[in-house]
Amino acid sequence: MRNFVDIKAHTHLRILNASVPVCCIPKDSSLPSPTIDSLALVDINIVEGKVVGIHAARGSAAYANYDVGIVDLRHGMVLPTFVDLHTHIDKAQTGERSRNADGTLSGADRSTASDAEFWNQDDVYRRMDFSLKCAYAHGTSALRTHLINMSDKQIQLTWPCFKILKEKWKGKVELQGVSLVVLSFFRDEQKAVQLANLVKSAGGMLGAAVCCAENGGDPNDDWTTCDRDRDVLLDRVFTLAKERDLDLDFHVDENGNERAKGLLYIARKTIRHGYQGRVVCGHCCSLCYQGDQDLEVTMEAAKDAGVTVVSLPLVNQWTQDRDQQGRRTPRWRGMTLLHELRGKGIPVAMASDNTRDQFFAYGDLDMLEVFNQGCRMAHLDRPYQDWATTVGNVPADAMHLPHHGRIAPGLPANMVLFKARGYSELLARPQWDRVVLRDGVAIDAEVPDYSELDTVPNERRYTADQPSAVPSEPPSMPHAESRDDVPNSVPDLTNGAESAAASVNGKVKEVGHLFSSNHHSTGHLTSVAISVVVTAALTAWLLRSFT
């Protein structure tokens, strides 16, 4: 779809009659009183790609004698370019070739593990680059991605691709990366140090999943809850980060379990280690099931710790409270307590999380969609107040990017223009005709065609009862000098898990052959079924990953 307005490149550009959320621009007594939805009608003055002034709307006649480019939005909305604080572009676009059969969180773990056989450097690079094309076209200027680091293979693939793409997209999308492992990973001090050193060398952040499994918070969850040594492990995570000056970004309490209190544990450690303002906690779904007293204690600790909480509305409403049999309607929406957290003065953001993978079958890294659905699911619309900051300056501050997520004099003119004249119009339609300005110039980027991902024939992708196929040859990732960033060797962080995983994948193919050979005897099908269950369990245990 064509842009709703044609903007010619001009060294001096005036955007007239723009409806801008007052939370996205500096406070100024000369600006007009905001509307009921906290929008101010203003003119934005742009010179050589930077905003030089924001004034009360005067109309085009006021600029008749100036050599300027005029764009009259006629009350159309303007937002800063988006900041996406929590994504997983390393496993994006894999959901159809390795489908999550029941849509649950544990089903996502199993199917993500099954997808491992497709992963090679070209595959990971292609999907990550595709994701950044989507985000950029929709109007995102900064994005943080978590990178699965549970196996040597994943580390060897994700960080080199991240480094190449960070440089490639510089000036378009500011890319940040976070290592993603479970808390129990840090029991091995040597491997933990190796990972932290690798993250530091790649310019990334350190992360972990805490109380984040389907049974997170249960003492029997020795994967992410780690009751017996949680304090020691969290201290180790913070110490590794402090020694290397790394920010921390956790997956926390991604379930509906009252006993999942990862946010409280992390907040207390943040205070103890003096790491205020450098910690992000994603998901925090279980807050919805905390009693009033426990909730108050947790939120006070999070406030004192300066933790930023990021909600993932699209993904959590898809996986949380889902019936494996598909016979029960979910009773809750999966989102964390945005109103209560913000009311306590805790910075809150919203983000895309997963896109077209095993944890969410849809999505396109369009932050307007995230904001739209967040407003609907969490009732952020009566009034809208400053909720636009959840996809702008709040995540930008968490990423330490003061030039992103806001419109102000002296900053680059990075903004998204809409024909919609208010939130009701903005959130009623997809806004495919939006105009994205970068440094005061309208970009001509379009979302990429899904055919770019067609390296595995549709008829050979994973289905409920069919094993995977060997991927066809994909387009190559950049070589030459950019390939110098790829290390010749990566520390072994799996202790033999990769060879075991290869054996398990061999079993997957063997079982698939049995299915395809038209063996219909009861005994044969029973043995096949047992093999499938055992194979899935072993694979998930070896290569488990989290959103």
PyMOL commands that set and color helices and strands:
alter all, ss='L'
color gray80, all
select helices_A, chain A and resi 22-24+60-63+105-118+121-138+152-168+183-187+189-201+230-244+262-272+285-289+292-305+313-319+338-343+367-378+387-391+393-398+423-426+450-453+458-460+480-485+497-516+522-543
alter helices_A, ss='H'
color red, helices_A
select strands_A, chain A and resi 12-21+39-47+50-56+69-72+78-80+82-87+140-148+174-180+206-210+248-252+279-283+308-311+348-350+415-417+435-438+441-442
alter strands_A, ss='S'
color yellow, strands_A
deselect
rebuild
show_as cartoon
